[in-house]
């Protein structure tokens, strides 16, 4: 382990062993060499030598000792992000090798937002287990910017996301066009519909920019010369909904974002009209991945699940 002193010049032809990167990730996550050694089931001195060798090869310290363990340096933060991407690509490589077998098998990593993921993930897993037991699903939760980055880096196989990126190497299939709703505690929304001009005057709890939904709402408000009456900024959908449930204000979300709460009677959703603000939910895949049978199977299953929810009037 290193102090603030630089280990020396980096080798321009550096090619680390994957085992060393796995060790580094574990130390970074555990924030402790001792804890990482226990998790990895190797001797602590051996692990320390691996990390020291990695720092020496790179020419920068990756960790700083603290009274409670270790913390990443700026160089360490950069390496950790790259190491995660490398490991994700390796997992995807295994899937690529197995994807063309006669029996669909392999790992498909599905990235989704928290909502609508809670309505898609359970029936999707049940369907794949029942009909394609050789396919392993892995679910990753994230928002649009994260999903876009993970898809681009090859860390996920497909992404269910709003406003999927329009890129030459990405293919997008639309699932549905969602309307934005005014969201409040039960009984607190006094109108059957709200115009945007009416909605922006209410005390609002909203995410801050560059949240994609906030950008969409601001775009429509700016076009009408309106200013949102934002009383509280919250950059997390669960915290946002919790504050609305407790009567701290109102917000604007898609119906899919509050389906559970509306069904449970803890939130109310009323359409916003004039203008009708719409947000397209779709499935995004890399074009070089979409031809793989396993990804096609999962994509078709997601389309069927969402279509069924829409037909039954659960998802509006």
SULDASUL-V257554 format. One record per backbone hydrogen bond with DSSP energy under -1.0 kcal/mol. CO is the residue of the C=O (numbers start at 1). NH is the residue of the N-H. If there is no record, write none. Layout:
co=CO nh=NH
co=CO nh=NH
This chain:
co=11 nh=14
co=17 nh=21
co=18 nh=22
co=19 nh=23
co=20 nh=24
co=21 nh=25
co=22 nh=26
co=23 nh=27
co=24 nh=28
co=25 nh=29
co=26 nh=30
co=27 nh=31
co=31 nh=70
co=32 nh=36
co=33 nh=37
co=34 nh=38
co=35 nh=39
co=36 nh=40
co=37 nh=41
co=37 nh=42
co=43 nh=47
co=44 nh=48
co=45 nh=49
co=46 nh=50
co=47 nh=51
co=48 nh=52
co=49 nh=53
co=50 nh=54
co=51 nh=55
co=52 nh=56
co=53 nh=57
co=54 nh=58
co=55 nh=59
co=57 nh=11
co=62 nh=73
co=64 nh=71
co=66 nh=69
co=69 nh=66
co=71 nh=64
co=73 nh=77
co=74 nh=78
co=75 nh=79
co=76 nh=80
co=77 nh=81
co=78 nh=82
co=79 nh=83
co=80 nh=84
co=81 nh=85
co=82 nh=86
co=83 nh=87
co=84 nh=88
co=85 nh=89
co=86 nh=90
co=87 nh=91
co=88 nh=92
co=89 nh=93
co=90 nh=94
co=91 nh=95
co=92 nh=96
co=93 nh=97
co=94 nh=98
co=95 nh=99
co=98 nh=101
co=106 nh=136
co=108 nh=138
co=109 nh=157
co=109 nh=158
co=110 nh=140
co=111 nh=160
co=112 nh=142
co=113 nh=117
co=114 nh=118
co=116 nh=119
co=116 nh=120
co=117 nh=121
co=120 nh=124
co=121 nh=125
co=122 nh=126
co=123 nh=127
co=124 nh=128
co=125 nh=129
co=126 nh=130
co=127 nh=131
co=128 nh=132
co=132 nh=135
co=134 nh=106
co=136 nh=108
co=138 nh=110
co=140 nh=112
co=143 nh=147
co=144 nh=148
co=145 nh=149
co=146 nh=150
co=147 nh=151
co=148 nh=152
co=149 nh=153
co=150 nh=155
co=158 nh=111
co=159 nh=284
co=161 nh=282
co=165 nh=167
co=167 nh=170
co=169 nh=287
co=171 nh=285
co=173 nh=283
co=176 nh=281
co=178 nh=279
co=180 nh=272
co=181 nh=253
co=182 nh=270
co=183 nh=251
co=184 nh=268
co=185 nh=188
co=194 nh=273
co=195 nh=199
co=196 nh=200
co=199 nh=202
co=200 nh=229
co=203 nh=250
co=204 nh=231
co=204 nh=232
co=206 nh=234
co=208 nh=211
co=211 nh=215
co=212 nh=216
co=213 nh=217
co=214 nh=218
co=215 nh=219
co=216 nh=220
co=217 nh=221
co=218 nh=222
co=219 nh=223
co=221 nh=226
co=222 nh=225
co=228 nh=230
co=229 nh=204
co=232 nh=206
co=236 nh=240
co=237 nh=241
co=238 nh=242
co=239 nh=243
co=240 nh=244
co=241 nh=245
co=242 nh=246
co=243 nh=248
co=244 nh=247
co=250 nh=205
co=251 nh=183
co=253 nh=181
co=255 nh=258
co=258 nh=262
co=259 nh=263
co=260 nh=264
co=261 nh=266
co=261 nh=267
co=268 nh=184
co=270 nh=182
co=271 nh=194
co=273 nh=196
co=277 nh=180
co=279 nh=178
co=280 nh=163
co=281 nh=175
co=281 nh=176
co=282 nh=161
co=283 nh=173
co=284 nh=159
co=285 nh=171
co=286 nh=289
co=286 nh=290
co=289 nh=292
co=292 nh=296
co=293 nh=297
co=294 nh=298
co=295 nh=299
co=296 nh=300
co=297 nh=301
co=298 nh=302
co=299 nh=303
co=300 nh=304
co=301 nh=305
co=302 nh=306
co=303 nh=307
co=304 nh=308
co=305 nh=309
co=306 nh=310
co=307 nh=311
co=308 nh=312
co=309 nh=314
co=309 nh=315
co=310 nh=313
